[in-house]
Amino acid sequence: MKDYRKLIVWQKAHRLVLAVYKETSSFPREEKYLLTDQIRRASMSVPTNIAEGCGKFTQKDFAKYLQDAFGSAQEVEYLNFLSLELGYQKSNVYQKLDKDVNEIKAMLIGLLQKIRKDI
């Protein structure tokens, strides 16, 4: 078992969740149970899967949860783009979130490669 809070990738993913919540608070009311809910759940899933994986006893299990976190990060990336295309986000907000999510994805790939090498 690992302390997920010490992982830089978890820290960045947590900050991404906070940013997504802040930015989606201004989305149209009719999107509350659609896009707003979906992007929030997807963003929350990234650090949640990292944390859950840290609670597993094998590296193989940990890698599975990191893979799930990566999939959720992919989802956030698309939903962020959709938010831009629908006019719910400004370009500078989109670019910042996109940069952040891609940095997290790169970190997850690196961590996955390291763990799989040790399996």
N, C-alpha and C positions, 0 to 999 in steps of 0.2 A: 504494500500500500504506500502511496505517495501523497504528499501534501500538494494538492492541485494549485493552491494559492501561490506556491513558489514558482510555478511554471509561467514564464513570460508570455507564452502563447495564451494561457488561460487569462492572464491579466489583460492582455490586449482584447481578447474576445469579450471579456466582461465590460470593458470600456465601450466596445462596439454596441453591446446591448443597450447601455445607457444612452449612447448617441442615437440609436434607432428609436428608442422610446421618445426621446426629446423631439426628434425630427418628425416622427409620425403623429405627434400630438396636434399638429396643424393640418393633417389630412382631412378631406371632407367627411362630414358626419356620416354620409351614406356608405363610406368605406370602413366604418368602425369594425364590422364583423366580417369584412372581406380582406382587402389588401392590408389594412392596418394590423389586424389580428394575425394574418399570415406572416408578414415580415417580422413582427415582434416574436412570434413563436419560433420562427426559423433562426433568428438571431440568438434567442435565448437557448436554443438547442445546441449551439456551438460550445459555449463554456459548460453547459450542463453535461454534455457527453464527455468532455474532457474530465470533468470532476468525477463522473460516474466511472469512467475508465480507470482513474487513479485508485478507485476503491476495489478494483479487481486484483486477484492474486497472481495472474499470469500475464506475461508480456503479450501473449497472443490475444488474450481478452482485451488488454489495454489498446492494442493496435486496432481491434474491431471498433472500439468506441471512438478512437481518433478518426477512423475512416468515416464513421457516422457524422462526426463533427465536421469533417471536410465536406460531406454531402450537404449538410445544412448550410455551410458557408457558401457553397455553390448556389443554393436556393436564395440566400440573402443577396448574393451578387445580382441574380436575375431580377428579383423583386425590387431592388434598388433601381435598376435600369428601367423597369416598368414604371416605377414611381416618377422618374424623370420624364419618360415618354408621355405619361398621362398629364404632365404639368403640375404634379403635386410637390415636386422638389425643384429647387434652383440648381443650376449647373454646378456651382461651387460646392454645394452640399453633396450632390451626387458624387462628384470627383473625390471628395474627402472620404466618404463612406466606401467608395469603390477601392480607393488606395488602401484603406484600413483592412477591408475584407481580403484583398489580394495578398497583403502582408501576412495575415493570419493563415491563409491557405498555404503560402510558401513555408511558413513555420511548421504547419501540420505535416506537410510533405516531408520536410527534413526530419522531423521527429519520427514519423512513420518509417522512413528509410533506416534510421538508426535502430529503432526497435526491431524491425524485421530482420536486420542483419544479425541481431543478437538472439533471435528465436531459433 
